[in-house]
Amino acid sequence: MGLRSKLGLIFLLVSSLAILVLCVAVYTQAQSSRLDRTRISADERIQLAAESFDRNDVPLFGSRLNDPDLPPQLRDSVKSGKRATFKTASPNAKMWAATTVKDGRILSIVQDYDVNDASMDALRRALIIGGGGTVALLALVSVVLAGSLSRRIVAVASTARRIAGGELDASAVGSVGRGKDEVAGLATALDTMASSLRGQLEAERRFTADVAHDLRTPVTGLLTAAELLPPGRPSELVRDRAKVLRRLVEDLLEIARFDSGVEQADLENLGLGAFVGSAVGRLRMQQSLAPDSVVVHRVGPEETVSTDSRRIERILANLIVNGLRHGKPPIEVTVQGRVIEVVDHGSGYPEELIAEGPRRFRSGMAERGVGHGLGLTIAAGHAKVLGAELTFGSALSGGALARLVLPATPETEL
């Protein structure tokens, strides 16, 4: 049950309960007033009958002396010197009135008391019709009011999802309108949070770009100087660390280009299965990998796709190297149609990465090793440029699973 239905049901139940209580109170008060009028009428008649009997010994209004059917409660009250009335219980309710006359005798009159007379029936029908109509009207009003509130809350939730999806310029206040109620306050707080998040992300992007550009020249000089060192183990270590540092700077520059939004795909038509096999072969040679460390499976017929081969090869290389570094070989690459899957046999991706995607400088679980978290971030950046969908999950064998789904029509061609 949605919020709109819950609010409407609450409004309806509260209003229905209030109307029911009001109708019962009105009907009870009407019954009480009718009973009071009947008592007053019976009391006036017994007074007149007693006065007539005391003067003329003539009972009026069908009054009787010492009636044997007189209720005992009424008899006891009259014997104590009181003039009293008494209504017997339903069914066949009767209204009695009695008083003492000369010689200590009891004079009484009795009349039928119909609880459900015509006036009360009419009142009951009016209360039922009026109450039912009011409940129906309130149900309609409650649905409208609950719908209005629900739509505003749904609009805020929709804006929050857009912000979580990366659309940081989305405005919640614009979707619900300005006001002073709680929903407007929630929308304002959400916009403030989005603005703060935009500032933090922009600062992070500027920092990444500035660091990469500032380090590029000295790292290049360091690598050149390392090549001039005399042969030996210390020189090899220096050159190796300098190359690692240069790769890190190049990765940061690549991420900075993604952040700038200027990257575009250079499209060409290629057979995906054959190209993936060739790319994996080149990676084996570059990384000096054993033939069985990376296995390629081609399922189904070959499919020709329009894509950027350089970016596809970069994505594959980053996914495979990540699997070799943090998982366990063999790395299985499966090509089926426009879908490429890369599976390792390690402990799998961390739950946070599966739920939120890769983020720079976050390497995941300790059991998957250490790193800068840039490889998967760069792979996701290239997939975005291609208009492809890159997702991360767990394989049936328990290892890490990365799935790249290429679009039928690249966004660059649209």
Beta strands, then each sheet from edge to edge (+ up, - down):
strand 1: 64-65
strand 2: 84-87
strand 3: 94-100
strand 4: 106-112
strand 5: 268-271
strand 6: 294-299
strand 7: 304-307
strand 8: 331-336
strand 9: 339-343
strand 10: 389-394
strand 11: 400-405
sheet 1: 1+ 4- 3+ 2-
sheet 2: 5+ 7-
sheet 3: 6+ 8+ 9- 11+ 10-
end
